[in-house]
Amino acid sequence: MLVFLGVPLVIYGLFVVWPFLQAFYYSLTDWSGFSPKFNFVGLANYVKIFQDDLFLKALGNNILLLIVVPLVTIVLSLALAVVVTVGGSSKGQVKGLKGSSFYRVVSFFPYTIPAIAIGIMWGQIYDPSGGLLNGLLRAMGLQNFKDFAWLGNSNTAMFASMFVIIWGFVGFYMVLFIAGIKGIPAELYEAARIDGAGRFRTAVSLTIPMIRDNIQTAYVYLGILALDAFVYMAALFPNAGGPENTTLVMSQQLFFTAFQRGQFGTATAMGVVMAVATLIFSGLVFLVNRLTGGKDQELV
């Protein structure tokens, strides 16, 4: 037993814990990234980044992504999963809409596309002059959107970026929730139907509590994505930061600090802040889930 437990722990410590400890140590130095020599500077890098307006702007953008992206993605995914599994006829056997298998395949398709390809594709769709979106809007008679720069306007750039991320993940998490809903006994839905529960009531009182562990997992992973978002932002905004840095995220600022300025010690401090923020977020999600009754549930 000790061997089976010890070997994974050694591997985890070697490839996960030790690199993180190394990163924390480098964050306390003035390492340039290209020299074996560096000096210990203590917490100076942390003081520096929290006095850096650009990093604070990036942190705020990540927090906005953290609030919007997981919530919207999970709500849409859950709604679609309910519709294609138990949203069919209210009479007879509990089942989803007709052709639900087709909807699953179509909605899952965006997840099969690499993130960088999604970013480039939507960058072309958002193109002000020849983009598909403005073309469709003009065809609908909305001439105000002629040459409208969705990614070049500080009022729309972040929300346009959020839409791209949400579009890419709704299908995947819909399939995740479908798997969870399929594990709920049909008898429970039939009992809820007999008791007169409507679709919304059934979803809130039965479906969501029974798959809350799936929702928790989805929220954690989407939160981690929102605290990174490097690939999507880099693909949509090759010049970095977007209009007035409204889409700049911490991972981009880390990249620029390390590879353009040669300040690897400062960049590593940014990475440590990102890691700590991710741990805090994950811990809060687990804590909230537990405090709201998300313990081991048994089907009764």
C-alpha positions in Angstrom: 0.0 0.0 0.0 2.8 2.4 0.9 4.4 1.8 -2.5 1.2 2.5 -4.4 0.7 5.7 -2.4 4.3 6.7 -2.3 5.2 6.5 -6.0 2.4 8.9 -7.1 3.2 11.3 -4.3 6.8 11.4 -5.3 5.9 12.0 -8.9 3.4 14.7 -7.9 6.0 16.3 -5.6 8.7 16.2 -8.2 6.7 17.6 -11.2 4.1 19.8 -9.4 5.2 20.9 -6.0 8.9 21.3 -6.6 8.5 23.5 -9.8 6.0 25.7 -7.9 8.5 26.1 -5.0 11.2 26.9 -7.6 8.9 29.5 -9.2 8.2 31.1 -5.8 12.0 31.3 -5.1 12.7 32.9 -8.5 9.9 35.4 -7.8 12.0 36.7 -4.9 15.0 37.5 -7.2 15.9 39.9 -10.0 16.5 37.0 -12.4 16.7 38.2 -16.1 15.9 34.7 -17.4 19.1 34.6 -19.5 21.8 34.7 -16.9 22.8 32.2 -14.2 23.4 35.1 -11.9 20.6 36.8 -9.9 20.2 38.6 -6.7 17.7 38.0 -3.9 15.3 41.0 -3.7 12.6 39.6 -1.3 9.1 40.8 -1.9 10.1 43.7 -4.1 8.7 42.1 -7.2 5.3 41.6 -5.5 5.3 45.2 -4.4 6.2 46.3 -7.9 3.5 44.3 -9.7 0.8 45.5 -7.3 1.9 49.1 -8.0 1.8 48.4 -11.8 -1.3 49.9 -13.4 -1.2 47.5 -16.3 -1.0 44.4 -14.1 -3.9 45.7 -11.9 -5.8 46.4 -15.1 -5.1 42.8 -16.3 -6.1 41.5 -12.9 -9.4 43.3 -13.1 -10.1 41.9 -16.5 -9.4 38.4 -15.3 -11.8 39.0 -12.4 -14.5 40.1 -14.9 -13.9 37.0 -17.0 -14.1 34.9 -13.8 -17.5 36.3 -12.9 -19.1 36.2 -16.4 -17.6 33.3 -18.3 -18.2 30.4 -15.9 -21.7 31.6 -14.9 -23.0 32.1 -18.4 -21.4 29.0 -19.8 -22.8 26.8 -17.0 -26.3 28.3 -17.2 -26.4 27.8 -21.0 -24.9 24.3 -20.9 -27.2 23.2 -18.2 -30.3 24.6 -19.9 -29.3 22.8 -23.2 -28.5 19.6 -21.3 -31.9 19.6 -19.6 -33.7 20.2 -22.9 -32.0 17.4 -24.8 -32.4 14.8 -22.0 -35.7 15.5 -20.2 -37.2 18.4 -22.0 -39.4 16.4 -24.4 -43.1 15.7 -24.2 -44.6 16.0 -20.7 -46.6 12.9 -21.4 -45.4 9.3 -21.5 -41.8 8.3 -21.1 -39.4 10.9 -19.8 -37.1 11.9 -22.7 -35.5 14.8 -24.5 -36.4 16.7 -27.6 -36.7 14.9 -30.9 -33.4 14.8 -32.6 -31.5 15.5 -29.4 -28.5 13.4 -30.6 -28.0 15.7 -33.5 -28.0 18.7 -31.2 -25.4 17.1 -29.0 -23.1 16.5 -31.9 -23.5 20.0 -33.3 -23.1 21.8 -30.0 -20.0 19.7 -29.1 -18.3 20.5 -32.4 -16.7 23.9 -31.4 -14.8 22.1 -28.5 -13.0 20.0 -31.1 -11.5 23.1 -32.7 -8.1 24.2 -31.2 -8.4 27.4 -29.1 -6.0 29.3 -31.4 -8.0 28.3 -34.4 -11.2 29.5 -32.7 -9.6 32.8 -31.9 -8.3 33.4 -35.5 -11.7 32.3 -36.9 -13.7 34.7 -34.8 -11.1 37.4 -35.4 -12.1 37.1 -39.1 -15.8 37.0 -38.3 -15.5 40.2 -36.2 -13.5 41.9 -39.0 -15.0 45.4 -39.5 -15.0 45.6 -43.3 -15.3 42.0 -44.5 -16.4 40.1 -41.4 -19.4 37.8 -41.5 -21.0 39.3 -38.4 -21.2 42.8 -39.8 -22.3 41.4 -43.2 -25.2 39.6 -41.6 -26.3 42.6 -39.5 -26.2 44.9 -42.6 -28.3 42.3 -44.5 -30.8 42.5 -41.7 -31.1 46.3 -42.3 -28.8 47.3 -39.4 -26.7 49.8 -41.3 -25.3 51.2 -38.1 -23.0 48.2 -37.9 -21.2 49.0 -41.2 -17.5 48.8 -40.5 -18.2 48.4 -36.8 -15.0 47.3 -35.0 -16.2 44.8 -32.4 -12.7 44.0 -31.3 -11.5 47.6 -31.7 -14.1 49.3 -29.6 -13.3 49.5 -25.8 -17.0 49.1 -25.1 -17.4 45.8 -27.0 -14.0 44.2 -27.1 -14.2 42.3 -23.8 -17.8 41.1 -24.3 -17.0 40.0 -27.8 -14.1 38.0 -26.4 -16.3 36.5 -23.7 -18.7 35.3 -26.4 -15.9 33.5 -28.2 -14.8 31.7 -25.1 -18.4 30.8 -24.1 -19.2 29.6 -27.6 -16.2 27.3 -27.5 -17.1 25.6 -24.3 -20.9 25.4 -24.0 -21.1 22.2 -26.0 -18.5 20.4 -24.0 -20.1 21.2 -20.6 -23.5 20.4 -22.0 -22.2 16.9 -22.8 -20.8 16.7 -19.2 -24.1 17.7 -17.7 -26.0 15.3 -20.0 -23.8 12.4 -18.6 -24.8 13.5 -15.1 -28.5 13.8 -15.9 -28.5 10.4 -17.5 -27.4 9.0 -14.2 -30.5 10.3 -12.4 -33.2 7.6 -12.2 -36.2 8.3 -14.5 -38.5 7.3 -11.6 -37.5 10.6 -9.8 -38.6 12.6 -12.9 -41.8 10.6 -13.1 -42.5 11.2 -9.4 -41.9 15.0 -9.9 -44.3 15.0 -12.8 -47.0 13.2 -10.8 -46.6 15.8 -8.0 -47.3 18.5 -10.6 -43.8 20.0 -10.8 -43.2 22.0 -14.0 -40.0 21.9 -16.0 -38.4 24.8 -14.2 -39.3 23.5 -10.8 -38.0 20.0 -11.7 -34.7 21.5 -13.0 -34.1 23.6 -9.9 -35.3 21.1 -7.3 -34.2 17.8 -8.8 -31.8 18.1 -11.7 -29.4 20.7 -10.3 -29.1 19.2 -6.8 -28.4 15.7 -8.3 -25.6 16.9 -10.6 -24.1 19.6 -8.3 -20.7 17.8 -8.3 -20.6 18.0 -12.1 -21.5 21.7 -11.8 -18.8 22.2 -9.2 -16.2 20.6 -11.5 -17.3 22.7 -14.5 -17.1 25.9 -12.4 -13.6 25.1 -11.2 -12.3 24.3 -14.7 -14.0 27.3 -16.3 -12.6 29.5 -13.5 -9.1 28.3 -14.2 -9.7 29.1 -17.9 -10.9 32.6 -17.0 -7.9 33.3 -14.9 -5.7 32.4 -17.9 -7.4 33.0 -21.2 -4.1 33.6 -22.9 -4.6 31.7 -26.1 -8.0 33.4 -26.9 -6.8 36.9 -26.1 -3.6 36.4 -28.0 -5.4 35.1 -31.1 -8.1 37.8 -31.0 -5.7 40.7 -30.2 -2.3 40.0 -31.9 -1.1 43.5 -30.8 -2.0 42.6 -27.2 -4.2 44.3 -24.7 -7.0 45.3 -27.0 -8.4 48.9 -27.1 -7.2 50.7 -24.0 -6.0 47.4 -22.6 -9.6 46.4 -22.0 -8.9 42.7 -22.8 -5.4 42.5 -21.3 -5.1 39.5 -19.0 -2.5 38.5 -16.4 -1.0 35.8 -18.5 -0.3 38.2 -21.4 1.3 40.7 -19.0 3.4 37.9 -17.6 4.5 37.0 -21.1 5.4 40.5 -22.1 7.3 41.1 -18.8 9.4 38.0 -19.3 10.1 37.8 -23.0 10.0 41.4 -24.0 11.4 43.1 -20.9 13.6 40.3 -19.7 12.3 40.6 -16.2 11.7 36.9 -15.4 11.8 37.5 -11.6 8.9 39.9 -11.9 7.1 37.7 -14.4 7.4 34.7 -12.1 5.9 36.8 -9.3 2.9 37.4 -11.6 2.7 33.6 -12.2 2.7 33.0 -8.5 -0.2 35.5 -8.0 -2.1 33.7 -10.8 -1.5 30.3 -9.1 -2.6 31.6 -5.7 -5.7 33.2 -7.2 -6.5 29.9 -8.8 -6.1 28.0 -5.6 -8.2 30.5 -3.7 -11.0 30.4 -6.3 -11.0 26.6 -6.4 -11.1 26.5 -2.6 -14.0 28.9 -2.5 -16.0 26.9 -5.0 -15.6 23.7 -2.9 -16.4 25.6 0.3 -19.6 27.1 -1.1 -20.6 23.8 -2.5 -20.1 22.1 0.8 -21.8 24.9 2.8 -24.9 24.7 0.5 -25.3 21.0 1.1 -23.0 19.6 -1.6 -21.9 16.6 0.4 -22.1 13.0 -0.7 -25.7 12.5 -1.7 -27.5 9.3 -2.1 -30.4 8.6 -4.3 -33.4 7.9 -2.2 
